[in-house]
Amino acid sequence: MAFRSEFHLLLNIAVGGDWGGKYGVDDTVFPQRMEVDYVRVYQ
């Protein structure tokens, strides 16, 4: 019964952690965008 009411899906791109290595994340590549073609939800 938990999914019988309206709810939101949160899609996130996390930046950081070990991705930037010892030099960190290059801020000149931002802002970026994420385009989602579709999201599949199973019952």
VEXLO-163708 format. One record per residue: residue number from 1; residue in one letter; x, y, z of N, C-alpha, C in turn. Coordinates in steps of 0.1 Angstrom, whole numbers. Last residue first. Layout:
<pos:NUM code:A n.c1:X n.c2:Y n.c3:Z ca.c1:X ca.c2:Y ca.c3:Z c.c1:X c.c2:Y c.c3:Z>
...
//
This chain:
<pos:43 code:Q n.c1:65 n.c2:-29 n.c3:-110 ca.c1:55 ca.c2:-31 ca.c3:-100 c.c1:58 c.c2:-43 c.c3:-91>
<pos:42 code:Y n.c1:92 n.c2:-7 n.c3:-118 ca.c1:86 ca.c2:-20 ca.c3:-118 c.c1:75 c.c2:-21 c.c3:-107>
<pos:41 code:V n.c1:99 n.c2:18 n.c3:-140 ca.c1:95 ca.c2:15 ca.c3:-126 c.c1:88 c.c2:2 c.c3:-127>
<pos:40 code:R n.c1:124 n.c2:35 n.c3:-158 ca.c1:116 ca.c2:23 ca.c3:-157 c.c1:112 c.c2:20 c.c3:-143>
<pos:39 code:V n.c1:126 n.c2:65 n.c3:-174 ca.c1:128 ca.c2:58 ca.c3:-161 c.c1:118 c.c2:46 c.c3:-161>
<pos:38 code:Y n.c1:142 n.c2:79 n.c3:-203 ca.c1:131 ca.c2:73 ca.c3:-196 c.c1:135 c.c2:67 c.c3:-183>
<pos:37 code:D n.c1:162 n.c2:99 n.c3:-207 ca.c1:153 ca.c2:94 ca.c3:-218 c.c1:141 c.c2:88 c.c3:-212>
<pos:36 code:V n.c1:175 n.c2:127 n.c3:-192 ca.c1:169 ca.c2:113 ca.c3:-189 c.c1:160 c.c2:110 c.c3:-200>
<pos:35 code:E n.c1:203 n.c2:146 n.c3:-190 ca.c1:191 ca.c2:143 ca.c3:-197 c.c1:187 c.c2:129 c.c3:-196>
<pos:34 code:M n.c1:219 n.c2:169 n.c3:-170 ca.c1:216 ca.c2:154 ca.c3:-171 c.c1:203 c.c2:153 c.c3:-179>
<pos:33 code:R n.c1:244 n.c2:193 n.c3:-175 ca.c1:230 ca.c2:189 ca.c3:-174 c.c1:229 c.c2:174 c.c3:-175>
<pos:32 code:Q n.c1:267 n.c2:216 n.c3:-159 ca.c1:264 ca.c2:205 ca.c3:-168 c.c1:249 c.c2:202 c.c3:-167>
<pos:31 code:P n.c1:285 n.c2:247 n.c3:-155 ca.c1:274 ca.c2:238 ca.c3:-152 c.c1:272 c.c2:227 c.c3:-163>
<pos:30 code:F n.c1:316 n.c2:230 n.c3:-152 ca.c1:303 ca.c2:232 ca.c3:-148 c.c1:298 c.c2:245 c.c3:-152>
<pos:29 code:V n.c1:343 n.c2:228 n.c3:-158 ca.c1:334 ca.c2:220 ca.c3:-167 c.c1:319 c.c2:222 c.c3:-163>
<pos:28 code:T n.c1:357 n.c2:243 n.c3:-140 ca.c1:354 ca.c2:249 ca.c3:-153 c.c1:345 c.c2:241 c.c3:-162>
<pos:27 code:D n.c1:363 n.c2:228 n.c3:-117 ca.c1:351 ca.c2:236 ca.c3:-117 c.c1:347 c.c2:242 c.c3:-131>
<pos:26 code:D n.c1:375 n.c2:197 n.c3:-115 ca.c1:377 ca.c2:209 ca.c3:-123 c.c1:364 c.c2:216 c.c3:-124>
<pos:25 code:V n.c1:381 n.c2:183 n.c3:-83 ca.c1:372 ca.c2:184 ca.c3:-94 c.c1:374 c.c2:197 c.c3:-102>
<pos:24 code:G n.c1:414 n.c2:173 n.c3:-73 ca.c1:401 ca.c2:178 ca.c3:-71 c.c1:393 c.c2:178 c.c3:-84>
<pos:23 code:Y n.c1:439 n.c2:163 n.c3:-75 ca.c1:438 ca.c2:176 ca.c3:-80 c.c1:423 c.c2:182 c.c3:-78>
<pos:22 code:K n.c1:438 n.c2:136 n.c3:-68 ca.c1:445 ca.c2:145 ca.c3:-59 c.c1:444 c.c2:160 c.c3:-63>
<pos:21 code:G n.c1:405 n.c2:128 n.c3:-79 ca.c1:419 ca.c2:125 ca.c3:-76 c.c1:425 c.c2:135 c.c3:-67>
<pos:20 code:G n.c1:379 n.c2:131 n.c3:-86 ca.c1:388 ca.c2:142 ca.c3:-90 c.c1:402 c.c2:139 c.c3:-87>
<pos:19 code:W n.c1:367 n.c2:107 n.c3:-75 ca.c1:367 ca.c2:110 ca.c3:-89 c.c1:377 c.c2:120 c.c3:-94>
<pos:18 code:D n.c1:365 n.c2:102 n.c3:-49 ca.c1:378 ca.c2:99 ca.c3:-55 c.c1:378 c.c2:102 c.c3:-70>
<pos:17 code:G n.c1:343 n.c2:128 n.c3:-41 ca.c1:349 ca.c2:115 ca.c3:-37 c.c1:362 c.c2:113 c.c3:-44>
<pos:16 code:G n.c1:324 n.c2:142 n.c3:-68 ca.c1:333 ca.c2:143 ca.c3:-57 c.c1:339 c.c2:129 c.c3:-54>
<pos:15 code:V n.c1:290 n.c2:143 n.c3:-75 ca.c1:304 ca.c2:147 ca.c3:-80 c.c1:313 c.c2:148 c.c3:-68>
<pos:14 code:A n.c1:262 n.c2:125 n.c3:-84 ca.c1:271 ca.c2:130 ca.c3:-73 c.c1:284 c.c2:132 c.c3:-79>
<pos:13 code:I n.c1:232 n.c2:131 n.c3:-98 ca.c1:246 ca.c2:128 ca.c3:-102 c.c1:255 c.c2:134 c.c3:-91>
<pos:12 code:N n.c1:200 n.c2:117 n.c3:-93 ca.c1:211 ca.c2:125 ca.c3:-88 c.c1:224 c.c2:121 c.c3:-95>
<pos:11 code:L n.c1:166 n.c2:118 n.c3:-90 ca.c1:177 ca.c2:113 ca.c3:-98 c.c1:189 c.c2:123 c.c3:-95>
<pos:10 code:L n.c1:138 n.c2:108 n.c3:-72 ca.c1:150 ca.c2:117 ca.c3:-72 c.c1:161 c.c2:111 c.c3:-80>
<pos:9 code:L n.c1:104 n.c2:106 n.c3:-78 ca.c1:117 ca.c2:100 ca.c3:-80 c.c1:128 c.c2:110 c.c3:-80>
<pos:8 code:H n.c1:76 n.c2:111 n.c3:-56 ca.c1:86 ca.c2:116 ca.c3:-65 c.c1:98 c.c2:107 c.c3:-66>
<pos:7 code:F n.c1:42 n.c2:100 n.c3:-54 ca.c1:55 ca.c2:102 ca.c3:-49 c.c1:64 c.c2:107 c.c3:-60>
<pos:6 code:E n.c1:7 n.c2:95 n.c3:-46 ca.c1:17 ca.c2:101 ca.c3:-54 c.c1:31 c.c2:102 c.c3:-47>
<pos:5 code:S n.c1:-1 n.c2:61 n.c3:-33 ca.c1:-3 ca.c2:76 ca.c3:-34 c.c1:9 c.c2:82 c.c3:-42>
<pos:4 code:R n.c1:6 n.c2:35 n.c3:-34 ca.c1:-7 ca.c2:38 ca.c3:-40 c.c1:-9 c.c2:53 c.c3:-39>
<pos:3 code:F n.c1:29 n.c2:25 n.c3:-22 ca.c1:30 ca.c2:32 ca.c3:-35 c.c1:17 c.c2:35 c.c3:-41>
<pos:2 code:A n.c1:22 n.c2:12 n.c3:1 ca.c1:30 ca.c2:23 ca.c3:3 c.c1:31 c.c2:31 c.c3:-10>
<pos:1 code:M n.c1:8 n.c2:-12 n.c3:0 ca.c1:0 ca.c2:0 ca.c3:0 c.c1:8 c.c2:13 c.c3:0>
//
